[in-house]
Amino acid sequence: MTALDYVFAGVLAVIHGPEAFTLLGIPVSVTVLMVVAGFFAGIVVGATPGLGQVIALAISLPILISIFGFNASALLP
């Protein structure tokens, strides 16, 4: 496989991941939904004075974990 094949396979894995709901007959995956929610949450956190650093990390960390996933070896020191 070439590098573009891996990129294409990754995009397909995101699009065809677990379905959150359907919108006009088109399934919307959980990953896409969480990325969009994280985008809008980032705008809200960035536009609100005083909300930063720790709160932004608390919002973004679950989104990043859902995108990239984790396994048991990620919990090891």
PDB file of N, CA, C, O and CB in Angstrom:
ATOM      1  N   MET A   1       0.837  -1.183   0.000  1.00  0.00           N
ATOM      2  CA  MET A   1       0.000   0.000   0.000  1.00  0.00           C
ATOM      3  C   MET A   1       0.882   1.247   0.000  1.00  0.00           C
ATOM      4  O   MET A   1       1.924   1.292   0.654  1.00  0.00           O
ATOM      5  CB  MET A   1      -0.953  -0.002   1.217  1.00  0.00           C
ATOM      6  N   THR A   2       0.451   2.229  -0.729  1.00  0.00           N
ATOM      7  CA  THR A   2       1.165   3.504  -0.731  1.00  0.00           C
ATOM      8  C   THR A   2       0.649   4.375   0.414  1.00  0.00           C
ATOM      9  O   THR A   2      -0.316   4.023   1.093  1.00  0.00           O
ATOM     10  CB  THR A   2       0.998   4.232  -2.097  1.00  0.00           C
ATOM     11  N   ALA A   3       1.299   5.504   0.612  1.00  0.00           N
ATOM     12  CA  ALA A   3       0.893   6.412   1.686  1.00  0.00           C
ATOM     13  C   ALA A   3      -0.519   6.938   1.459  1.00  0.00           C
ATOM     14  O   ALA A   3      -1.283   7.089   2.412  1.00  0.00           O
ATOM     15  CB  ALA A   3       1.875   7.581   1.797  1.00  0.00           C
ATOM     16  N   LEU A   4      -0.869   7.215   0.219  1.00  0.00           N
ATOM     17  CA  LEU A   4      -2.222   7.710  -0.066  1.00  0.00           C
ATOM     18  C   LEU A   4      -3.285   6.653   0.193  1.00  0.00           C
ATOM     19  O   LEU A   4      -4.414   6.979   0.560  1.00  0.00           O
ATOM     20  CB  LEU A   4      -2.315   8.183  -1.508  1.00  0.00           C
ATOM     21  N   ASP A   5      -2.926   5.382   0.001  1.00  0.00           N
ATOM     22  CA  ASP A   5      -3.875   4.311   0.316  1.00  0.00           C
ATOM     23  C   ASP A   5      -4.178   4.278   1.815  1.00  0.00           C
ATOM     24  O   ASP A   5      -5.319   4.061   2.222  1.00  0.00           O
ATOM     25  CB  ASP A   5      -3.321   2.948  -0.145  1.00  0.00           C
ATOM     26  N   TYR A   6      -3.141   4.494   2.631  1.00  0.00           N
ATOM     27  CA  TYR A   6      -3.353   4.531   4.076  1.00  0.00           C
ATOM     28  C   TYR A   6      -4.212   5.728   4.481  1.00  0.00           C
ATOM     29  O   TYR A   6      -5.076   5.608   5.349  1.00  0.00           O
ATOM     30  CB  TYR A   6      -2.010   4.579   4.808  1.00  0.00           C
ATOM     31  N   VAL A   7      -3.979   6.867   3.859  1.00  0.00           N
ATOM     32  CA  VAL A   7      -4.797   8.051   4.141  1.00  0.00           C
ATOM     33  C   VAL A   7      -6.243   7.787   3.758  1.00  0.00           C
ATOM     34  O   VAL A   7      -7.157   8.102   4.521  1.00  0.00           O
ATOM     35  CB  VAL A   7      -4.259   9.287   3.382  1.00  0.00           C
ATOM     36  N   PHE A   8      -6.456   7.212   2.585  1.00  0.00           N
ATOM     37  CA  PHE A   8      -7.807   6.909   2.119  1.00  0.00           C
ATOM     38  C   PHE A   8      -8.489   5.906   3.046  1.00  0.00           C
ATOM     39  O   PHE A   8      -9.674   6.045   3.347  1.00  0.00           O
ATOM     40  CB  PHE A   8      -7.771   6.364   0.683  1.00  0.00           C
ATOM     41  N   ALA A   9      -7.743   4.896   3.501  1.00  0.00           N
ATOM     42  CA  ALA A   9      -8.312   3.906   4.419  1.00  0.00           C
ATOM     43  C   ALA A   9      -8.680   4.547   5.757  1.00  0.00           C
ATOM     44  O   ALA A   9      -9.691   4.186   6.360  1.00  0.00           O
ATOM     45  CB  ALA A   9      -7.322   2.752   4.643  1.00  0.00           C
ATOM     46  N   GLY A  10      -7.864   5.497   6.224  1.00  0.00           N
ATOM     47  CA  GLY A  10      -8.175   6.189   7.472  1.00  0.00           C
ATOM     48  C   GLY A  10      -9.418   7.043   7.366  1.00  0.00           C
ATOM     49  O   GLY A  10     -10.233   7.080   8.287  1.00  0.00           O
ATOM     50  N   VAL A  11      -9.567   7.733   6.239  1.00  0.00           N
ATOM     51  CA  VAL A  11     -10.765   8.558   6.024  1.00  0.00           C
ATOM     52  C   VAL A  11     -12.006   7.679   5.963  1.00  0.00           C
ATOM     53  O   VAL A  11     -13.040   8.022   6.535  1.00  0.00           O
ATOM     54  CB  VAL A  11     -10.635   9.390   4.725  1.00  0.00           C
ATOM     55  N   LEU A  12     -11.908   6.555   5.278  1.00  0.00           N
ATOM     56  CA  LEU A  12     -13.055   5.640   5.208  1.00  0.00           C
ATOM     57  C   LEU A  12     -13.399   5.061   6.578  1.00  0.00           C
ATOM     58  O   LEU A  12     -14.572   4.858   6.891  1.00  0.00           O
ATOM     59  CB  LEU A  12     -12.765   4.503   4.223  1.00  0.00           C
ATOM     60  N   ALA A  13     -12.373   4.792   7.402  1.00  0.00           N
ATOM     61  CA  ALA A  13     -12.633   4.264   8.743  1.00  0.00           C
ATOM     62  C   ALA A  13     -13.377   5.280   9.597  1.00  0.00           C
ATOM     63  O   ALA A  13     -14.227   4.911  10.407  1.00  0.00           O
ATOM     64  CB  ALA A  13     -11.321   3.867   9.427  1.00  0.00           C
ATOM     65  N   VAL A  14     -13.058   6.563   9.417  1.00  0.00           N
ATOM     66  CA  VAL A  14     -13.756   7.605  10.181  1.00  0.00           C
ATOM     67  C   VAL A  14     -15.188   7.743   9.700  1.00  0.00           C
ATOM     68  O   VAL A  14     -16.113   7.813  10.508  1.00  0.00           O
ATOM     69  CB  VAL A  14     -13.025   8.956  10.062  1.00  0.00           C
ATOM     70  N   ILE A  15     -15.375   7.783   8.396  1.00  0.00           N
ATOM     71  CA  ILE A  15     -16.716   7.987   7.841  1.00  0.00           C
ATOM     72  C   ILE A  15     -17.625   6.798   8.133  1.00  0.00           C
ATOM     73  O   ILE A  15     -18.804   6.976   8.439  1.00  0.00           O
ATOM     74  CB  ILE A  15     -16.636   8.223   6.331  1.00  0.00           C
ATOM     75  N   HIS A  16     -17.081   5.593   8.039  1.00  0.00           N
ATOM     76  CA  HIS A  16     -17.896   4.395   8.225  1.00  0.00           C
ATOM     77  C   HIS A  16     -17.797   3.837   9.641  1.00  0.00           C
ATOM     78  O   HIS A  16     -18.081   2.660   9.865  1.00  0.00           O
ATOM     79  CB  HIS A  16     -17.484   3.333   7.232  1.00  0.00           C
ATOM     80  N   GLY A  17     -17.396   4.675  10.599  1.00  0.00           N
ATOM     81  CA  GLY A  17     -17.298   4.246  11.993  1.00  0.00           C
ATOM     82  C   GLY A  17     -18.674   4.060  12.603  1.00  0.00           C
ATOM     83  O   GLY A  17     -19.679   4.041  11.892  1.00  0.00           O
ATOM     84  N   PRO A  18     -18.720   3.922  13.923  1.00  0.00           N
ATOM     85  CA  PRO A  18     -20.018   3.744  14.589  1.00  0.00           C
ATOM     86  C   PRO A  18     -20.959   4.912  14.294  1.00  0.00           C
ATOM     87  O   PRO A  18     -20.562   6.076  14.349  1.00  0.00           O
ATOM     88  CB  PRO A  18     -19.824   3.599  16.109  1.00  0.00           C
ATOM     89  N   GLU A  19     -22.184   4.587  13.988  1.00  0.00           N
ATOM     90  CA  GLU A  19     -23.170   5.596  13.580  1.00  0.00           C
ATOM     91  C   GLU A  19     -23.840   6.215  14.801  1.00  0.00           C
ATOM     92  O   GLU A  19     -24.346   5.500  15.666  1.00  0.00           O
ATOM     93  CB  GLU A  19     -24.233   4.973  12.649  1.00  0.00           C
ATOM     94  N   ALA A  20     -23.843   7.552  14.871  1.00  0.00           N
ATOM     95  CA  ALA A  20     -24.525   8.255  15.961  1.00  0.00           C
ATOM     96  C   ALA A  20     -26.000   8.432  15.627  1.00  0.00           C
ATOM     97  O   ALA A  20     -26.868   8.147  16.452  1.00  0.00           O
ATOM     98  CB  ALA A  20     -23.866   9.628  16.227  1.00  0.00           C
ATOM     99  N   PHE A  21     -26.281   8.904  14.415  1.00  0.00           N
ATOM    100  CA  PHE A  21     -27.649   9.094  13.947  1.00  0.00           C
ATOM    101  C   PHE A  21     -27.605   9.258  12.435  1.00  0.00           C
ATOM    102  O   PHE A  21     -26.533   9.331  11.835  1.00  0.00           O
ATOM    103  CB  PHE A  21     -28.326  10.332  14.634  1.00  0.00           C
ATOM    104  N   THR A  22     -28.787   9.313  11.828  1.00  0.00           N
ATOM    105  CA  THR A  22     -28.857   9.557  10.388  1.00  0.00           C
ATOM    106  C   THR A  22     -29.481  10.923  10.147  1.00  0.00           C
ATOM    107  O   THR A  22     -30.427  11.319  10.829  1.00  0.00           O
ATOM    108  CB  THR A  22     -29.670   8.444   9.668  1.00  0.00           C
ATOM    109  N   LEU A  23     -28.939  11.633   9.170  1.00  0.00           N
ATOM    110  CA  LEU A  23     -29.427  12.954   8.812  1.00  0.00           C
ATOM    111  C   LEU A  23     -29.812  12.910   7.342  1.00  0.00           C
ATOM    112  O   LEU A  23     -28.949  12.825   6.468  1.00  0.00           O
ATOM    113  CB  LEU A  23     -28.356  14.065   9.094  1.00  0.00           C
ATOM    114  N   LEU A  24     -31.118  12.967   7.071  1.00  0.00           N
ATOM    115  CA  LEU A  24     -31.643  12.872   5.705  1.00  0.00           C
ATOM    116  C   LEU A  24     -31.188  11.591   5.010  1.00  0.00           C
ATOM    117  O   LEU A  24     -30.876  11.594   3.820  1.00  0.00           O
ATOM    118  CB  LEU A  24     -31.207  14.084   4.887  1.00  0.00           C
ATOM    119  N   GLY A  25     -31.157  10.509   5.763  1.00  0.00           N
ATOM    120  CA  GLY A  25     -30.777   9.220   5.210  1.00  0.00           C
ATOM    121  C   GLY A  25     -29.283   8.982   5.133  1.00  0.00           C
ATOM    122  O   GLY A  25     -28.854   7.915   4.695  1.00  0.00           O
ATOM    123  N   ILE A  26     -28.473   9.959   5.553  1.00  0.00           N
ATOM    124  CA  ILE A  26     -27.015   9.818   5.521  1.00  0.00           C
ATOM    125  C   ILE A  26     -26.538   9.548   6.943  1.00  0.00           C
ATOM    126  O   ILE A  26     -26.799  10.354   7.836  1.00  0.00           O
ATOM    127  CB  ILE A  26     -26.323  11.100   4.924  1.00  0.00           C
ATOM    128  N   PRO A  27     -25.843   8.429   7.177  1.00  0.00           N
ATOM    129  CA  PRO A  27     -25.366   8.156   8.536  1.00  0.00           C
ATOM    130  C   PRO A  27     -24.237   9.108   8.929  1.00  0.00           C
ATOM    131  O   PRO A  27     -23.333   9.378   8.139  1.00  0.00           O
ATOM    132  CB  PRO A  27     -24.890   6.702   8.652  1.00  0.00           C
ATOM    133  N   VAL A  28     -24.306   9.611  10.166  1.00  0.00           N
ATOM    134  CA  VAL A  28     -23.272  10.496  10.705  1.00  0.00           C
ATOM    135  C   VAL A  28     -22.522   9.713  11.774  1.00  0.00           C
ATOM    136  O   VAL A  28     -23.120   9.262  12.752  1.00  0.00           O
ATOM    137  CB  VAL A  28     -23.888  11.831  11.291  1.00  0.00           C
ATOM    138  N   SER A  29     -21.210   9.551  11.590  1.00  0.00           N
ATOM    139  CA  SER A  29     -20.436   8.749  12.534  1.00  0.00           C
ATOM    140  C   SER A  29     -20.173   9.528  13.815  1.00  0.00           C
ATOM    141  O   SER A  29     -20.212  10.758  13.833  1.00  0.00           O
ATOM    142  CB  SER A  29     -19.111   8.306  11.904  1.00  0.00           C
ATOM    143  N   VAL A  30     -19.906   8.796  14.873  1.00  0.00           N
ATOM    144  CA  VAL A  30     -19.634   9.398  16.174  1.00  0.00           C
ATOM    145  C   VAL A  30     -18.377  10.261  16.105  1.00  0.00           C
ATOM    146  O   VAL A  30     -18.325  11.329  16.715  1.00  0.00           O
ATOM    147  CB  VAL A  30     -19.482   8.310  17.254  1.00  0.00           C
ATOM    148  N   THR A  31     -17.371   9.810  15.372  1.00  0.00           N
ATOM    149  CA  THR A  31     -16.119  10.558  15.279  1.00  0.00           C
ATOM    150  C   THR A  31     -16.330  11.910  14.626  1.00  0.00           C
ATOM    151  O   THR A  31     -15.827  12.920  15.119  1.00  0.00           O
ATOM    152  CB  THR A  31     -15.082   9.763  14.501  1.00  0.00           C
ATOM    153  N   VAL A  32     -17.061  11.945  13.533  1.00  0.00           N
ATOM    154  CA  VAL A  32     -17.330  13.215  12.855  1.00  0.00           C
ATOM    155  C   VAL A  32     -18.133  14.132  13.765  1.00  0.00           C
ATOM    156  O   VAL A  32     -17.872  15.333  13.825  1.00  0.00           O
ATOM    157  CB  VAL A  32     -18.085  12.980  11.527  1.00  0.00           C
ATOM    158  N   LEU A  33     -19.102  13.576  14.469  1.00  0.00           N
ATOM    159  CA  LEU A  33     -19.917  14.367  15.388  1.00  0.00           C
ATOM    160  C   LEU A  33     -19.073  14.973  16.506  1.00  0.00           C
ATOM    161  O   LEU A  33     -19.262  16.136  16.860  1.00  0.00           O
ATOM    162  CB  LEU A  33     -21.026  13.505  15.983  1.00  0.00           C
ATOM    163  N   MET A  34     -18.144  14.197  17.065  1.00  0.00           N
ATOM    164  CA  MET A  34     -17.310  14.704  18.152  1.00  0.00           C
ATOM    165  C   MET A  34     -16.304  15.736  17.664  1.00  0.00           C
ATOM    166  O   MET A  34     -15.986  16.673  18.397  1.00  0.00           O
ATOM    167  CB  MET A  34     -16.582  13.558  18.828  1.00  0.00           C
ATOM    168  N   VAL A  35     -15.798  15.589  16.445  1.00  0.00           N
ATOM    169  CA  VAL A  35     -14.878  16.594  15.902  1.00  0.00           C
ATOM    170  C   VAL A  35     -15.604  17.915  15.695  1.00  0.00           C
ATOM    171  O   VAL A  35     -15.066  18.975  16.016  1.00  0.00           O
ATOM    172  CB  VAL A  35     -14.260  16.108  14.572  1.00  0.00           C
ATOM    173  N   VAL A  36     -16.815  17.863  15.164  1.00  0.00           N
ATOM    174  CA  VAL A  36     -17.595  19.086  14.966  1.00  0.00           C
ATOM    175  C   VAL A  36     -17.941  19.716  16.316  1.00  0.00           C
ATOM    176  O   VAL A  36     -17.859  20.934  16.472  1.00  0.00           O
ATOM    177  CB  VAL A  36     -18.887  18.787  14.163  1.00  0.00           C
ATOM    178  N   ALA A  37     -18.327  18.891  17.288  1.00  0.00           N
ATOM    179  CA  ALA A  37     -18.627  19.418  18.624  1.00  0.00           C
ATOM    180  C   ALA A  37     -17.383  20.033  19.255  1.00  0.00           C
ATOM    181  O   ALA A  37     -17.472  21.068  19.915  1.00  0.00           O
ATOM    182  CB  ALA A  37     -19.185  18.306  19.531  1.00  0.00           C
ATOM    183  N   GLY A  38     -16.237  19.413  19.061  1.00  0.00           N
ATOM    184  CA  GLY A  38     -14.991  19.966  19.587  1.00  0.00           C
ATOM    185  C   GLY A  38     -14.611  21.271  18.925  1.00  0.00           C
ATOM    186  O   GLY A  38     -14.063  22.167  19.568  1.00  0.00           O
ATOM    187  N   PHE A  39     -14.901  21.380  17.640  1.00  0.00           N
ATOM    188  CA  PHE A  39     -14.626  22.621  16.923  1.00  0.00           C
ATOM    189  C   PHE A  39     -15.437  23.772  17.519  1.00  0.00           C
ATOM    190  O   PHE A  39     -14.899  24.843  17.800  1.00  0.00           O
ATOM    191  CB  PHE A  39     -14.945  22.460  15.423  1.00  0.00           C
ATOM    192  N   PHE A  40     -16.739  23.536  17.707  1.00  0.00           N
ATOM    193  CA  PHE A  40     -17.586  24.585  18.267  1.00  0.00           C
ATOM    194  C   PHE A  40     -17.275  24.843  19.741  1.00  0.00           C
ATOM    195  O   PHE A  40     -17.349  25.987  20.191  1.00  0.00           O
ATOM    196  CB  PHE A  40     -19.052  24.212  18.107  1.00  0.00           C
ATOM    197  N   ALA A  41     -16.928  23.799  20.500  1.00  0.00           N
ATOM    198  CA  ALA A  41     -16.534  24.007  21.898  1.00  0.00           C
ATOM    199  C   ALA A  41     -15.236  24.805  21.973  1.00  0.00           C
ATOM    200  O   ALA A  41     -15.067  25.622  22.878  1.00  0.00           O
ATOM    201  CB  ALA A  41     -16.370  22.653  22.625  1.00  0.00           C
ATOM    202  N   GLY A  42     -14.328  24.580  21.044  1.00  0.00           N
ATOM    203  CA  GLY A  42     -13.091  25.356  21.002  1.00  0.00           C
ATOM    204  C   GLY A  42     -13.344  26.814  20.711  1.00  0.00           C
ATOM    205  O   GLY A  42     -12.673  27.687  21.262  1.00  0.00           O
ATOM    206  N   ILE A  43     -14.306  27.086  19.851  1.00  0.00           N
ATOM    207  CA  ILE A  43     -14.662  28.481  19.573  1.00  0.00           C
ATOM    208  C   ILE A  43     -15.238  29.135  20.823  1.00  0.00           C
ATOM    209  O   ILE A  43     -14.891  30.272  21.143  1.00  0.00           O
ATOM    210  CB  ILE A  43     -15.675  28.567  18.408  1.00  0.00           C
ATOM    211  N   VAL A  44     -16.113  28.427  21.531  1.00  0.00           N
ATOM    212  CA  VAL A  44     -16.722  28.980  22.748  1.00  0.00           C
ATOM    213  C   VAL A  44     -15.661  29.214  23.818  1.00  0.00           C
ATOM    214  O   VAL A  44     -15.647  30.263  24.462  1.00  0.00           O
ATOM    215  CB  VAL A  44     -17.820  28.035  23.284  1.00  0.00           C
ATOM    216  N   VAL A  45     -14.773  28.240  24.010  1.00  0.00           N
ATOM    217  CA  VAL A  45     -13.727  28.381  25.027  1.00  0.00           C
ATOM    218  C   VAL A  45     -12.760  29.492  24.644  1.00  0.00           C
ATOM    219  O   VAL A  45     -12.332  30.262  25.504  1.00  0.00           O
ATOM    220  CB  VAL A  45     -12.967  27.053  25.214  1.00  0.00           C
ATOM    221  N   GLY A  46     -12.410  29.583  23.368  1.00  0.00           N
ATOM    222  CA  GLY A  46     -11.481  30.614  22.928  1.00  0.00           C
ATOM    223  C   GLY A  46     -12.068  32.008  22.994  1.00  0.00           C
ATOM    224  O   GLY A  46     -11.334  32.979  23.175  1.00  0.00           O
ATOM    225  N   ALA A  47     -13.370  32.124  22.852  1.00  0.00           N
ATOM    226  CA  ALA A  47     -14.012  33.438  22.845  1.00  0.00           C
ATOM    227  C   ALA A  47     -14.439  33.899  24.232  1.00  0.00           C
ATOM    228  O   ALA A  47     -14.842  35.050  24.400  1.00  0.00           O
ATOM    229  CB  ALA A  47     -15.209  33.414  21.938  1.00  0.00           C
ATOM    230  N   THR A  48     -14.357  33.024  25.223  1.00  0.00           N
ATOM    231  CA  THR A  48     -14.783  33.380  26.577  1.00  0.00           C
ATOM    232  C   THR A  48     -13.562  33.701  27.433  1.00  0.00           C
ATOM    233  O   THR A  48     -12.713  32.834  27.641  1.00  0.00           O
ATOM    234  CB  THR A  48     -15.608  32.232  27.218  1.00  0.00           C
ATOM    235  N   PRO A  49     -13.459  34.931  27.930  1.00  0.00           N
ATOM    236  CA  PRO A  49     -12.317  35.276  28.789  1.00  0.00           C
ATOM    237  C   PRO A  49     -12.325  34.454  30.075  1.00  0.00           C
ATOM    238  O   PRO A  49     -13.376  34.261  30.688  1.00  0.00           O
ATOM    239  CB  PRO A  49     -12.332  36.776  29.126  1.00  0.00           C
ATOM    240  N   GLY A  50     -11.173  33.980  30.473  1.00  0.00           N
ATOM    241  CA  GLY A  50     -11.046  33.208  31.704  1.00  0.00           C
ATOM    242  C   GLY A  50     -11.129  31.715  31.502  1.00  0.00           C
ATOM    243  O   GLY A  50     -10.665  30.956  32.354  1.00  0.00           O
ATOM    244  N   LEU A  51     -11.701  31.272  30.410  1.00  0.00           N
ATOM    245  CA  LEU A  51     -11.739  29.838  30.137  1.00  0.00           C
ATOM    246  C   LEU A  51     -10.518  29.502  29.296  1.00  0.00           C
ATOM    247  O   LEU A  51     -10.434  29.885  28.129  1.00  0.00           O
ATOM    248  CB  LEU A  51     -13.071  29.417  29.407  1.00  0.00           C
ATOM    249  N   GLY A  52      -9.615  28.820  29.866  1.00  0.00           N
ATOM    250  CA  GLY A  52      -8.423  28.476  29.113  1.00  0.00           C
ATOM    251  C   GLY A  52      -7.708  27.334  29.776  1.00  0.00           C
ATOM    252  O   GLY A  52      -8.165  26.808  30.791  1.00  0.00           O
ATOM    253  N   GLN A  53      -6.620  26.957  29.226  1.00  0.00           N
ATOM    254  CA  GLN A  53      -5.696  25.948  29.707  1.00  0.00           C
ATOM    255  C   GLN A  53      -6.387  24.698  30.201  1.00  0.00           C
ATOM    256  O   GLN A  53      -6.622  23.787  29.407  1.00  0.00           O
ATOM    257  CB  GLN A  53      -4.856  26.510  30.792  1.00  0.00           C
ATOM    258  N   VAL A  54      -6.724  24.612  31.472  1.00  0.00           N
ATOM    259  CA  VAL A  54      -7.233  23.366  32.044  1.00  0.00           C
ATOM    260  C   VAL A  54      -8.598  23.011  31.476  1.00  0.00           C
ATOM    261  O   VAL A  54      -8.844  21.848  31.154  1.00  0.00           O
ATOM    262  CB  VAL A  54      -7.315  23.474  33.562  1.00  0.00           C
ATOM    263  N   ILE A  55      -9.478  23.973  31.348  1.00  0.00           N
ATOM    264  CA  ILE A  55     -10.813  23.686  30.831  1.00  0.00           C
ATOM    265  C   ILE A  55     -10.741  23.302  29.357  1.00  0.00           C
ATOM    266  O   ILE A  55     -11.451  22.402  28.909  1.00  0.00           O
ATOM    267  CB  ILE A  55     -11.741  24.900  31.024  1.00  0.00           C
ATOM    268  N   ALA A  56      -9.884  23.984  28.608  1.00  0.00           N
ATOM    269  CA  ALA A  56      -9.727  23.636  27.197  1.00  0.00           C
ATOM    270  C   ALA A  56      -9.179  22.224  27.055  1.00  0.00           C
ATOM    271  O   ALA A  56      -9.593  21.489  26.159  1.00  0.00           O
ATOM    272  CB  ALA A  56      -8.803  24.639  26.491  1.00  0.00           C
ATOM    273  N   LEU A  57      -8.254  21.834  27.924  1.00  0.00           N
ATOM    274  CA  LEU A  57      -7.716  20.481  27.896  1.00  0.00           C
ATOM    275  C   LEU A  57      -8.789  19.468  28.276  1.00  0.00           C
ATOM    276  O   LEU A  57      -8.875  18.400  27.669  1.00  0.00           O
ATOM    277  CB  LEU A  57      -6.514  20.362  28.839  1.00  0.00           C
ATOM    278  N   ALA A  58      -9.608  19.792  29.275  1.00  0.00           N
ATOM    279  CA  ALA A  58     -10.667  18.874  29.702  1.00  0.00           C
ATOM    280  C   ALA A  58     -11.697  18.663  28.603  1.00  0.00           C
ATOM    281  O   ALA A  58     -12.291  17.590  28.501  1.00  0.00           O
ATOM    282  CB  ALA A  58     -11.351  19.401  30.961  1.00  0.00           C
ATOM    283  N   ILE A  59     -11.908  19.678  27.785  1.00  0.00           N
ATOM    284  CA  ILE A  59     -12.856  19.537  26.680  1.00  0.00           C
ATOM    285  C   ILE A  59     -12.224  18.793  25.511  1.00  0.00           C
ATOM    286  O   ILE A  59     -12.872  17.956  24.885  1.00  0.00           O
ATOM    287  CB  ILE A  59     -13.354  20.913  26.222  1.00  0.00           C
ATOM    288  N   SER A  60     -10.960  19.094  25.214  1.00  0.00           N
ATOM    289  CA  SER A  60     -10.349  18.538  24.010  1.00  0.00           C
ATOM    290  C   SER A  60      -9.838  17.114  24.194  1.00  0.00           C
ATOM    291  O   SER A  60      -9.784  16.363  23.220  1.00  0.00           O
ATOM    292  CB  SER A  60      -9.219  19.416  23.568  1.00  0.00           C
ATOM    293  N   LEU A  61      -9.464  16.718  25.399  1.00  0.00           N
ATOM    294  CA  LEU A  61      -8.882  15.395  25.596  1.00  0.00           C
ATOM    295  C   LEU A  61      -9.827  14.255  25.216  1.00  0.00           C
ATOM    296  O   LEU A  61      -9.397  13.352  24.498  1.00  0.00           O
ATOM    297  CB  LEU A  61      -8.463  15.241  27.028  1.00  0.00           C
ATOM    298  N   PRO A  62     -11.084  14.242  25.654  1.00  0.00           N
ATOM    299  CA  PRO A  62     -11.975  13.156  25.213  1.00  0.00           C
ATOM    300  C   PRO A  62     -12.187  13.137  23.701  1.00  0.00           C
ATOM    301  O   PRO A  62     -12.364  12.074  23.107  1.00  0.00           O
ATOM    302  CB  PRO A  62     -13.317  13.280  25.904  1.00  0.00           C
ATOM    303  N   ILE A  63     -12.168  14.312  23.088  1.00  0.00           N
ATOM    304  CA  ILE A  63     -12.336  14.367  21.637  1.00  0.00           C
ATOM    305  C   ILE A  63     -11.127  13.763  20.944  1.00  0.00           C
ATOM    306  O   ILE A  63     -11.275  13.001  19.988  1.00  0.00           O
ATOM    307  CB  ILE A  63     -12.553  15.815  21.167  1.00  0.00           C
ATOM    308  N   LEU A  64      -9.926  14.098  21.420  1.00  0.00           N
ATOM    309  CA  LEU A  64      -8.720  13.537  20.823  1.00  0.00           C
ATOM    310  C   LEU A  64      -8.648  12.032  21.023  1.00  0.00           C
ATOM    311  O   LEU A  64      -8.240  11.306  20.116  1.00  0.00           O
ATOM    312  CB  LEU A  64      -7.485  14.198  21.410  1.00  0.00           C
ATOM    313  N   ILE A  65      -9.039  11.555  22.202  1.00  0.00           N
ATOM    314  CA  ILE A  65      -9.029  10.116  22.451  1.00  0.00           C
ATOM    315  C   ILE A  65     -10.016   9.417  21.528  1.00  0.00           C
ATOM    316  O   ILE A  65      -9.731   8.327  21.032  1.00  0.00           O
ATOM    317  CB  ILE A  65      -9.364   9.813  23.923  1.00  0.00           C
ATOM    318  N   SER A  66     -11.170  10.027  21.292  1.00  0.00           N
ATOM    319  CA  SER A  66     -12.145   9.392  20.408  1.00  0.00           C
ATOM    320  C   SER A  66     -11.656   9.355  18.972  1.00  0.00           C
ATOM    321  O   SER A  66     -11.987   8.429  18.231  1.00  0.00           O
ATOM    322  CB  SER A  66     -13.477  10.118  20.480  1.00  0.00           C
ATOM    323  N   ILE A  67     -10.867  10.357  18.563  1.00  0.00           N
ATOM    324  CA  ILE A  67     -10.363  10.377  17.190  1.00  0.00           C
ATOM    325  C   ILE A  67      -9.263   9.345  17.009  1.00  0.00           C
ATOM    326  O   ILE A  67      -9.317   8.526  16.092  1.00  0.00           O
ATOM    327  CB  ILE A  67      -9.844  11.773  16.825  1.00  0.00           C
ATOM    328  N   PHE A  68      -8.253   9.386  17.892  1.00  0.00           N
ATOM    329  CA  PHE A  68      -7.077   8.547  17.703  1.00  0.00           C
ATOM    330  C   PHE A  68      -7.175   7.218  18.427  1.00  0.00           C
ATOM    331  O   PHE A  68      -6.437   6.289  18.099  1.00  0.00           O
ATOM    332  CB  PHE A  68      -5.856   9.274  18.163  1.00  0.00           C
ATOM    333  N   GLY A  69      -8.055   7.102  19.390  1.00  0.00           N
ATOM    334  CA  GLY A  69      -8.228   5.860  20.124  1.00  0.00           C
ATOM    335  C   GLY A  69      -7.082   5.606  21.087  1.00  0.00           C
ATOM    336  O   GLY A  69      -6.142   6.397  21.168  1.00  0.00           O
ATOM    337  N   PHE A  70      -7.161   4.510  21.810  1.00  0.00           N
ATOM    338  CA  PHE A  70      -6.088   4.123  22.716  1.00  0.00           C
ATOM    339  C   PHE A  70      -6.187   2.627  22.935  1.00  0.00           C
ATOM    340  O   PHE A  70      -7.219   2.009  22.670  1.00  0.00           O
ATOM    341  CB  PHE A  70      -6.164   4.901  24.069  1.00  0.00           C
ATOM    342  N   ASN A  71      -5.098   2.057  23.422  1.00  0.00           N
ATOM    343  CA  ASN A  71      -5.107   0.647  23.787  1.00  0.00           C
ATOM    344  C   ASN A  71      -4.439   0.509  25.151  1.00  0.00           C
ATOM    345  O   ASN A  71      -4.049   1.508  25.754  1.00  0.00           O
ATOM    346  CB  ASN A  71      -4.383  -0.229  22.707  1.00  0.00           C
ATOM    347  N   ALA A  72      -4.308  -0.699  25.632  1.00  0.00           N
ATOM    348  CA  ALA A  72      -3.782  -0.911  26.980  1.00  0.00           C
ATOM    349  C   ALA A  72      -2.355  -0.404  27.118  1.00  0.00           C
ATOM    350  O   ALA A  72      -1.980   0.059  28.195  1.00  0.00           O
ATOM    351  CB  ALA A  72      -3.839  -2.386  27.340  1.00  0.00           C
ATOM    352  N   SER A  73      -1.552  -0.473  26.073  1.00  0.00           N
ATOM    353  CA  SER A  73      -0.165  -0.021  26.169  1.00  0.00           C
ATOM    354  C   SER A  73      -0.069   1.492  26.331  1.00  0.00           C
ATOM    355  O   SER A  73       0.963   1.990  26.782  1.00  0.00           O
ATOM    356  CB  SER A  73       0.613  -0.455  24.937  1.00  0.00           C
ATOM    357  N   ALA A  74      -1.107   2.229  25.980  1.00  0.00           N
ATOM    358  CA  ALA A  74      -1.081   3.683  26.144  1.00  0.00           C
ATOM    359  C   ALA A  74      -1.162   4.076  27.612  1.00  0.00           C
ATOM    360  O   ALA A  74      -0.791   5.194  27.971  1.00  0.00           O
ATOM    361  CB  ALA A  74      -2.228   4.325  25.369  1.00  0.00           C
ATOM    362  N   LEU A  75      -1.639   3.180  28.461  1.00  0.00           N
ATOM    363  CA  LEU A  75      -1.770   3.484  29.878  1.00  0.00           C
ATOM    364  C   LEU A  75      -0.514   3.154  30.666  1.00  0.00           C
ATOM    365  O   LEU A  75      -0.425   3.482  31.849  1.00  0.00           O
ATOM    366  CB  LEU A  75      -2.937   2.737  30.455  1.00  0.00           C
ATOM    367  N   LEU A  76       0.462   2.508  30.030  1.00  0.00           N
ATOM    368  CA  LEU A  76       1.699   2.145  30.716  1.00  0.00           C
ATOM    369  C   LEU A  76       2.630   3.348  30.794  1.00  0.00           C
ATOM    370  O   LEU A  76       2.612   4.203  29.908  1.00  0.00           O
ATOM    371  CB  LEU A  76       2.396   0.973  30.000  1.00  0.00           C
ATOM    372  N   PRO A  77       3.457   3.424  31.863  1.00  0.00           N
ATOM    373  CA  PRO A  77       4.389   4.564  31.969  1.00  0.00           C
ATOM    374  C   PRO A  77       5.501   4.495  30.940  1.00  0.00           C
ATOM    375  O   PRO A  77       6.361   5.375  30.899  1.00  0.00           O
ATOM    376  CB  PRO A  77       4.997   4.621  33.363  1.00  0.00           C
TER     377      PRO A  77
END
